[in-house]
Amino acid sequence: MIVGAGFAGYQTARHLSRTLRGRAEIVLLNPTDYFLYLPLLPQVTAGVLEARRVTVSLPGTLRQVRLVLGQAERVDLAARTVHYSDPEGGEGELTYDRLVLAVGSVSKLLPIPGVAEHATGFRGLPEALYLRDHITRQIELAGYCGDPAECAARSTFVVVGAGYTGTELAAHGKMFTDALVRKQPGWPRGVKPRWLLLDVADRVLPGLSERLAKTADEVLRERGVDVRVKTSVKESTQDGVLLDTGEFIDTRTLIWCVGVRPDPLVSQLDLPTEKGRLVVTPQLGVPGHPEVFACGDAAAVPDLTRPGEFTAMTAQHASRQGKVAARNVAASLGLGTPVAYRHNDLGFAVDLGGVKAAANPMGVPLSGPVAGAVTRGYHLAAMPGNRVRVAADWLLDAALPRQAVQLGLLRSWQVPLDTASPELVHTPSAPGTSGTSSAHDSSGTSGKASGDTSGNTSGNTFGKE
């Protein structure tokens, strides 16, 4: 049984089904029927890709895996059972002989007043679609409001956290809002959409090489993004954000990108953890429970290339750990031999929108159109499906203007920042609903500002096991 169908869970199911070939039943428990290719989520918000392009059907691609739709609520290690709630509020129980915990991560919360109420995460499609509508709505409302101050506030967007997702979202978002403004005939002369990218570190992309960070920083500033390092948010309100420098930014949009934390299910297991992540061996096994494995963001996997450290919470580690977990589960059943997880990075890639990107495949620093081509080629190679549709959307985006419409299907309270299931649209009676806000965006005059997690998990890495 595999809990979670993110990068780690999906790859575990995929490779385990190929290895076992019907010798054992494989059950995958997940709240949705799709795998989300998270690195391309900023492009959904910016109108480059349609939402279904970044999803891959679980039943359609995992033919030998039985999918159970549900959210894991509790794991009974002694009884070897997993209790879950289904999408319609029902409850169920599944038993297992082997268990792979790949529950992933959720938005990291910080004790900053107002953030939970006025920010949304960026861990799932609901949040990306909400943001797309919200940004479009703010530009449209700003175009005819008549009040210069209100116009400036509505066309100001604040991104906190300059990791992968925050950087990519700011880069794509600036291009998106500039395109929206060009379609507004009554747009006030001299007013331009303003994007701020904040981070407490001393540069953008603090986890990457200085050369890549410099390239990204130059592209952002050239595009008009106001990059501020060594800066964070002290308080968030409905009317804007107060920075720790004392400056108050009038805005209706706060995009939260300060990091991720392991799924809350991990803390309920009463097992040793490291900074909230489940402690595992290099073979991804849980000490004291030979039938349990864990991988991805929920697991503290020893980094054998850096003794004494643990692998980062990235999609690349999760994906490759899933393959190792599959092999070791099969080995525990008598097929093959177990191996330890070891990964050597071969480079990074950051999509900055248009033809711009920053990449260093095999350690060779690239920028501009060449880096853009390499980055998109990497995404097409890494996606387990929808490659032709994604490539077609990219070609259409290069040739045609983006569709600037808001569907109005989601409201701010349906995508709360404080949630254990960001992949689901929340309703007051939905299972797992937490931290919902009372604000709505029905008229665009109020509502919670957009939010985003740090994007560490959606970073793009070239690599091998």
URMO-V386873 format. One record per pair of residues at least 24 apart in sequence whose C-alpha atoms are under 7 Angstrom apart, sorted by sequence separation. I is the first residue (numbers start at 1). J is the second residue. If there is no record, write none. Layout:
# URMO-V386873
I;J  I;J
This chain:
# URMO-V386873
33;57  34;58  351;375  413;437  1;26  2;27  3;28  4;29  5;30  10;35  33;58  170;195  296;321  350;375  413;438  1;27  2;28  3;29  4;30  203;229  274;300  295;321  349;375  413;439  1;28  2;29  3;30  170;197  202;229  295;322  412;439  413;440  201;229  202;230  412;440  6;35  196;225  197;226  198;227  199;228  200;229  201;230  411;440  412;441  5;35  6;36  195;225  196;226  197;227  198;228  199;229  200;230  411;441  194;225  195;226  196;227  197;228  198;229  199;230  200;231  199;231  200;232  266;298  198;231  199;232  198;232  162;197  262;297  263;298  412;447  33;69  161;197  162;198  262;298  412;448  28;65  32;69  156;193  157;194  158;195  159;196  160;197  161;198  162;199  305;342  27;65  28;66  29;67  30;68  31;69  155;193  156;194  157;195  158;196  159;197  160;198  161;199  304;342  26;65  27;66  28;67  29;68  30;69  31;70  155;194  156;195  157;196  158;197  159;198  160;199  303;342  26;66  27;67  28;68  29;69  30;70  31;71  29;70  30;71  143;184  163;204  164;205  284;325  139;181  144;186  162;204  163;205  143;186  162;205  143;187  143;188  17;64  14;62  17;65  171;220  283;338  283;339  283;340  282;340  283;341  282;341  45;128  44;128  45;129  45;131  46;132  41;128  45;132  166;257  9;102  8;102  157;251  1;96  156;251  158;253  159;254  160;255  161;256  157;253  158;254  159;255  160;256  161;257  1;98  2;99  3;100  153;250  154;251  157;254  158;255  159;256  160;257  161;258  1;99  2;100  3;101  4;102  6;104  153;251  154;252  159;257  160;258  1;100  2;101  3;102  4;103  153;252  2;102  3;103  361;462  350;460  349;460  348;460  349;461  348;461  347;461  348;462  347;462  345;461  346;462  347;463  345;462  346;463  118;236  345;463  118;237  344;463  345;464  118;238  344;464  114;235  115;236  343;464  344;465  112;234  113;235  114;236  343;465  112;235  113;236  114;237  342;465  42;168  46;172  42;169  46;173  43;172  42;172  46;176  119;254  120;255  121;256  119;255  120;256  119;256  216;358  314;456  315;457  215;358  313;456  314;457  315;458  313;457  314;458  315;459  314;459  316;461  320;465  212;358  212;359  108;258  108;259  107;259  108;260  215;367  107;260  108;261  106;260  107;261  105;260  106;261  105;261  106;262  264;420  105;262  106;263  263;420  104;262  105;263  104;263  103;263  172;352  171;352  172;353  168;350  171;353  168;351  168;352  164;350  73;265  99;291  100;292  101;293  102;294  104;296  105;297  98;291  99;292  100;293  101;294  102;295  104;297  105;298  260;453  75;269  97;291  98;292  99;293  100;294  101;295  102;296  104;298  259;453  260;454  103;298  254;449  255;450  256;451  257;452  258;453  259;454  102;298  253;449  254;450  255;451  256;452  257;453  258;454  259;455  252;449  253;450  254;451  255;452  256;453  257;454  259;456  257;455  238;448  180;404  136;404  136;405  137;406  136;406  133;406  133;407  133;408  130;410  130;411  8;295  8;296  127;415  166;454  126;415  165;454  166;455  165;455  163;454  164;455  165;456  163;455  164;456  161;454  163;456  165;458  164;458  120;415  164;459  120;416  121;417  120;417  126;423  119;417  124;422  125;423  126;424  123;422  124;423  126;425  123;423  116;417  116;418  138;444  137;444  7;315  11;319  15;323  8;318  12;322  16;326  20;330  107;417  7;318  8;319  11;322  12;323  15;326  16;327  7;319  11;323  8;321  9;322  12;325  8;322  12;326  16;330  106;420  131;450  117;437  56;385  119;448  120;449  122;451  56;386  118;448  119;449  120;450  121;451  122;452  123;453  117;448  118;449  119;450  120;451  121;452  122;453  119;451  120;452  121;453  53;386  53;389  53;390  89;430  89;431  49;393  48;393  108;453  37;383  48;394  85;431  107;453  48;397  47;402  39;458  38;458  39;459  39;460
